[in-house]
Amino acid sequence: MTEFSLELNEDHVQIQKWVHDFAENVMRPAAHEWDEREETPWPIIEEAAKIGLYSFDFVANAFGDPTGLMMVLVNEELSWGDAGIALAIFGSSLAVAGIFSNGTPEQHAEWIPQCFGTPDDIKLAAFGVSEPDAGSDVSSLKTRAVYDEAKDEWVLNGTKTWITNGGLANTHVIVASVEPGLGSRGHASFVIPEGTPGISQGQKFKKMGIRASHTAEVVLEDCRVPGRCLLGGKEKLDERLARAREGKRTSSQAAMATFEASRPAVGAQAVGIARAAYEYALDYAKERKQFKRAIIENQAIAFKLADMKVRTDAARLLCWRAAWMAAHRKKFEAGEGSQSKLFAGETAVWVTEQAIQILGGYGYIREYPVERWHRDAKIYTIFEGTSEIQRLVIARAISGLHIE
Ligand SMILES: Cc1cc2nc3c(=O)[nH]c(=O)nc-3n(C[C@H](O)[C@H](O)[C@H](O)COP(=O)(O)OP(=O)(O)OC[C@H]3O[C@@H](n4cnc5c(N)ncnc54)[C@H](O)[C@@H]3O)c2cc1C
């Protein structure tokens, strides 16, 4: 076990600089264009694949960092470059996390590399849980998966919504109900491999922010996949369902802990946006003169910047703590994963709003990046668990009570 340390090792510093250079030189100059186009930035993903940043090996190494810090460092730098493009690059990792947390080692080896493809043949992946009537309340999923024993196939029907890379992806990981009476304990995850009939894209959403990231409905109509696409396998599912029917604790509840463990990386993305806005506003406040002096010489502006810095650094520390705890399999006794995502998301919204105020009219127009950062920041209080749901997780953890 590595001691918790705020001193980054050589690998961290090197990778952080490498990702930062990509963010600064490739992502930043392209950010405005892809925000306006609201399309997947293929040329940037291709660049990322060419240098190995969009690849199975890179994600596997970052996940495998024993300190846990590599993923949060990389996520912060990419989102500092541009959060929408960052999600276009890292959206496939959501599906990877789904396969990794539910699949067998054989399934990891078969499906995870297919989420990325190769630089000459790039693939994308998507992870679909949310539905029109099941967002925060995941237990009410309507998508059904029914087993056709004669053919050893699963048949999926339903509609997923707001899916990052949905329909565009080559591989989809879909969470469906196999026994609706058991709520979330009757769920299972399925890989829908490339070229499977019966899966299609519904409407593509136009969004407030992270507009370079594709978000769409995914429709499943008698979508048949072989038995081996059930993550974890049939035997394990049958055992789990039997335990759930008897009212015993199941691994699906334990899987919630895995989900909690991915939150520091999402929080780090929000930290990246907050840092971008803080740095930009600081430079601007030193340059911009009104009443014959730099606006930063007014305490009202300087104190705003002081608070922006403090909150951004505090958010980063919460993400680092939770990432370190997750890597060391330390139990989140007080919802530390949720704490990091909650605080970082709300910090990004607050810091980017302050940055707009500091830039005045220039903060409000599209020629400057600050209004985009504010639009991008807002998603971090909504997806991967809303701020209210994070508070619920923390409140339950600290009270030991089932707070509603
Ligand atoms: C851009 C984008 C990308 C996304 N990507 C994906 C993806 O790749 N895969 C995927 O599966 N999903 C994805 N989502 C879906 C996202 O995770 C959901 O939007 C989110 O979980 C919230 O669900 P909801 O929108 O249905 O809101 P609801 O659950 O309807 O919540 C509405 C409001 O009620 C509050 N609320 C609900 N229940 C409670 C409660 N018990 N206590 C207090 N307040 C409560 C919520 O906090 C929120 O403020 C994405 C969404 C967006 C917008």
Ligand as a Chemical Component Dictionary entry (heavy atoms), coordinates in Angstrom:
data_LIG
# 
_chem_comp.id                   LIG 
_chem_comp.type                 NON-POLYMER 
_chem_comp.pdbx_formal_charge   0 
_chem_comp.three_letter_code    LIG 
# 
loop_
_chem_comp_atom.comp_id 
_chem_comp_atom.atom_id 
_chem_comp_atom.alt_atom_id 
_chem_comp_atom.type_symbol 
_chem_comp_atom.charge 
_chem_comp_atom.model_Cartn_x 
_chem_comp_atom.model_Cartn_y 
_chem_comp_atom.model_Cartn_z 
_chem_comp_atom.pdbx_ordinal 
LIG C1  C1  C 0 -25.357 15.123 -21.153 1  
LIG C2  C2  C 0 -25.807 13.903 -20.423 2  
LIG C3  C3  C 0 -25.085 12.720 -20.561 3  
LIG C4  C4  C 0 -25.517 11.568 -19.902 4  
LIG N1  N1  N 0 -24.854 10.390 -20.123 5  
LIG C5  C5  C 0 -25.393 9.240  -19.642 6  
LIG C6  C6  C 0 -24.835 7.971  -19.997 7  
LIG O1  O1  O 0 -23.840 7.869  -20.743 8  
LIG N2  N2  N 0 -25.437 6.835  -19.528 9  
LIG C7  C7  C 0 -26.540 6.884  -18.734 10 
LIG O2  O2  O 0 -27.040 5.833  -18.350 11 
LIG N3  N3  N 0 -27.081 8.072  -18.354 12 
LIG C8  C8  C 0 -26.545 9.245  -18.796 13 
LIG N4  N4  N 0 -27.121 10.458 -18.465 14 
LIG C9  C9  C 0 -28.308 10.482 -17.592 15 
LIG C10 C10 C 0 -28.041 11.070 -16.213 16 
LIG O3  O3  O 0 -27.279 10.184 -15.450 17 
LIG C11 C11 C 0 -29.407 11.419 -15.576 18 
LIG O4  O4  O 0 -29.884 12.564 -16.237 19 
LIG C12 C12 C 0 -29.317 11.651 -14.095 20 
LIG O5  O5  O 0 -29.059 10.466 -13.429 21 
LIG C13 C13 C 0 -30.584 12.293 -13.499 22 
LIG O6  O6  O 0 -31.723 11.606 -13.893 23 
LIG P1  P1  P 0 -32.993 12.429 -14.462 24 
LIG O7  O7  O 0 -32.459 13.356 -15.480 25 
LIG O8  O8  O 0 -34.043 11.485 -14.846 26 
LIG O9  O9  O 0 -33.481 13.320 -13.254 27 
LIG P2  P2  P 0 -34.532 12.862 -12.119 28 
LIG O10 O10 O 0 -34.078 11.617 -11.477 29 
LIG O11 O11 O 0 -35.908 12.901 -12.661 30 
LIG O12 O12 O 0 -34.353 14.054 -11.084 31 
LIG C14 C14 C 0 -34.977 15.340 -11.250 32 
LIG C15 C15 C 0 -34.651 16.179 -10.021 33 
LIG O13 O13 O 0 -35.192 15.534 -8.845  34 
LIG C16 C16 C 0 -34.152 15.288 -7.907  35 
LIG N5  N5  N 0 -34.402 14.025 -7.192  36 
LIG C17 C17 C 0 -34.745 12.817 -7.712  37 
LIG N6  N6  N 0 -34.883 11.912 -6.728  38 
LIG C18 C18 C 0 -34.609 12.556 -5.569  39 
LIG C19 C19 C 0 -34.564 12.156 -4.192  40 
LIG N7  N7  N 0 -34.810 10.896 -3.821  41 
LIG N8  N8  N 0 -34.253 13.094 -3.273  42 
LIG C20 C20 C 0 -34.006 14.371 -3.646  43 
LIG N9  N9  N 0 -34.036 14.806 -4.917  44 
LIG C21 C21 C 0 -34.335 13.903 -5.867  45 
LIG C22 C22 C 0 -32.882 15.183 -8.736  46 
LIG O14 O14 O 0 -31.743 15.433 -7.963  47 
LIG C23 C23 C 0 -33.142 16.287 -9.778  48 
LIG O15 O15 O 0 -32.841 17.539 -9.231  49 
LIG C24 C24 C 0 -26.673 11.626 -19.071 50 
LIG C25 C25 C 0 -27.368 12.822 -18.927 51 
LIG C26 C26 C 0 -26.970 13.942 -19.602 52 
LIG C27 C27 C 0 -27.793 15.203 -19.467 53 
# 
loop_
_chem_comp_bond.comp_id 
_chem_comp_bond.atom_id_1 
_chem_comp_bond.atom_id_2 
_chem_comp_bond.value_order 
_chem_comp_bond.pdbx_ordinal 
LIG C1  C2  SING 1  
LIG C2  C3  SING 2  
LIG C2  C26 DOUB 3  
LIG C3  C4  DOUB 4  
LIG C4  N1  SING 5  
LIG C4  C24 SING 6  
LIG N1  C5  DOUB 7  
LIG C5  C6  SING 8  
LIG C5  C8  SING 9  
LIG C6  O1  DOUB 10 
LIG C6  N2  SING 11 
LIG N2  C7  SING 12 
LIG C7  O2  DOUB 13 
LIG C7  N3  SING 14 
LIG N3  C8  DOUB 15 
LIG C8  N4  SING 16 
LIG N4  C9  SING 17 
LIG N4  C24 SING 18 
LIG C9  C10 SING 19 
LIG C10 O3  SING 20 
LIG C10 C11 SING 21 
LIG C11 O4  SING 22 
LIG C11 C12 SING 23 
LIG C12 O5  SING 24 
LIG C12 C13 SING 25 
LIG C13 O6  SING 26 
LIG O6  P1  SING 27 
LIG P1  O7  DOUB 28 
LIG P1  O8  SING 29 
LIG P1  O9  SING 30 
LIG O9  P2  SING 31 
LIG P2  O10 DOUB 32 
LIG P2  O11 SING 33 
LIG P2  O12 SING 34 
LIG O12 C14 SING 35 
LIG C14 C15 SING 36 
LIG C15 O13 SING 37 
LIG C15 C23 SING 38 
LIG O13 C16 SING 39 
LIG C16 N5  SING 40 
LIG C16 C22 SING 41 
LIG N5  C17 SING 42 
LIG N5  C21 SING 43 
LIG C17 N6  DOUB 44 
LIG N6  C18 SING 45 
LIG C18 C19 SING 46 
LIG C18 C21 DOUB 47 
LIG C19 N7  SING 48 
LIG C19 N8  DOUB 49 
LIG N8  C20 SING 50 
LIG C20 N9  DOUB 51 
LIG N9  C21 SING 52 
LIG C22 O14 SING 53 
LIG C22 C23 SING 54 
LIG C23 O15 SING 55 
LIG C24 C25 DOUB 56 
LIG C25 C26 SING 57 
LIG C26 C27 SING 58 
# 
